[in-house]
Amino acid sequence: MFAKFFKAPTLTSKFTDDMLFATDRIVSYEYTKRFSKVGEFVMVLPFDLDFLKVLKINGTITIDGDWLWIQNIGFDGRQITVGGKDCKGFLDTRIVLPSSTSAKGADGYDVISGPTRTCIRHYIEKHCIDPADENRKLPLVWGGGAEGLRNDSYMARFEYVSEVVTALCDNANIGYDITGNLSGGGFSFVTIHGVDRSFAQSENPRVIFSSQWGNIVSQNYEHGVDNLFNVIYGTDTDGYTKSVYRDNNVFVGVSRRECNVDVSATIEDEYFDKYALNNVQDNIETHSYEVGAAVSSGYSTEYHLGDIVTVKDDFTGNLFNAVITEVTKSYSQGEKTFSLVLGQQKAKPLNKIVNNMINQTMRRR
């Protein structure tokens, strides 16, 4: 593997001028890349004073087509450990400031509606690319991409921009990425969508993971509701409280999970329920499949983050369709491995991909 290291980016820096060094002397490397969330990485280099003298916090790295942002540097005389987030982490450094709005019952919130891409662009441009306070600017340009839902909306106040973008993406089943422009400077923000490569469709080449085909080495299924709030008691500006249900279902007994949020609206306001639900949209159920993919299984050539693929469960024989939401790339002693998470680990109950258990015998493509 070959990595290029750069200085901390500025609004005017150029990659051609800011490269510190490039190396293939990588002891080990692990990076978890996520479809709609910020990823993390750890890279180990051999101890080298030339490396150590120029490595700086907030510098960036490009490796294997990915762009990483350095947050930690450590060394012990034998090796240098570099860790941090991918460049999506830039959005972890900006919050959505209060704003004036004409939206009824949303005073103080930054409110937007329209296609998902339009909503995301609003928050990225207003709080990262072209904010009123120039000190808040990030070296980002808008790159467009997947539209998402045609009719979407959001209201935010004091949330991190990364949280807002993730919520909008998850709601519309799209993702995003931030990549550097090597021929110039700055970083491009793009929204992305996956391709249906599941067993059930025939328009695209199918991707089916099965140990009998030799393209996975391990698998683990998880479904849980520990993080799911399905009854929200919304307290309005006058101190009155109303219960709001997810999916318009009335949950009872042990399946009922309650919480309370404050809503900047009155109970009589037509948007009250929507605002209450918006406050807890990240509190959702776990529904995922983790597989250890063989290196020859074709990541980045046959399938990508966001694609819908199929896994044959070794234990039940069923087929499970889900979105690839995470990939962990690991490199050590010349060997590369991939671990994939299929299905939304934090999928919104209102808009999650339906994971069909297809009870039929798999047949070869």
Secondary structure as GFF3:
##gff-version 3
##sequence-region A 1 365
A	DSSP	beta_strand	3	6	.	.	.	ID=ss1
A	DSSP	alpha_helix	15	18	.	.	.	ID=ss2
A	DSSP	beta_strand	19	23	.	.	.	ID=ss3
A	DSSP	beta_strand	28	34	.	.	.	ID=ss4
A	DSSP	beta_strand	40	46	.	.	.	ID=ss5
A	DSSP	alpha_helix	49	54	.	.	.	ID=ss6
A	DSSP	beta_strand	60	63	.	.	.	ID=ss7
A	DSSP	beta_strand	66	75	.	.	.	ID=ss8
A	DSSP	beta_strand	79	86	.	.	.	ID=ss9
A	DSSP	three_ten_helix	87	93	.	.	.	ID=ss10
A	DSSP	beta_strand	110	114	.	.	.	ID=ss11
A	DSSP	alpha_helix	116	124	.	.	.	ID=ss12
A	DSSP	pi_helix	125	129	.	.	.	ID=ss13
A	DSSP	three_ten_helix	134	136	.	.	.	ID=ss14
A	DSSP	beta_strand	140	145	.	.	.	ID=ss15
A	DSSP	beta_strand	152	156	.	.	.	ID=ss16
A	DSSP	alpha_helix	161	172	.	.	.	ID=ss17
A	DSSP	beta_strand	175	180	.	.	.	ID=ss18
A	DSSP	beta_strand	187	192	.	.	.	ID=ss19
A	DSSP	beta_strand	208	209	.	.	.	ID=ss20
A	DSSP	three_ten_helix	211	213	.	.	.	ID=ss21
A	DSSP	beta_strand	216	224	.	.	.	ID=ss22
A	DSSP	beta_strand	231	235	.	.	.	ID=ss23
A	DSSP	beta_strand	241	245	.	.	.	ID=ss24
A	DSSP	three_ten_helix	246	248	.	.	.	ID=ss25
A	DSSP	three_ten_helix	253	255	.	.	.	ID=ss26
A	DSSP	beta_strand	258	262	.	.	.	ID=ss27
A	DSSP	alpha_helix	272	278	.	.	.	ID=ss28
A	DSSP	beta_strand	286	293	.	.	.	ID=ss29
A	DSSP	three_ten_helix	295	297	.	.	.	ID=ss30
A	DSSP	beta_strand	308	312	.	.	.	ID=ss31
A	DSSP	beta_strand	319	332	.	.	.	ID=ss32
A	DSSP	beta_strand	335	342	.	.	.	ID=ss33
A	DSSP	beta_strand	357	358	.	.	.	ID=ss34
###
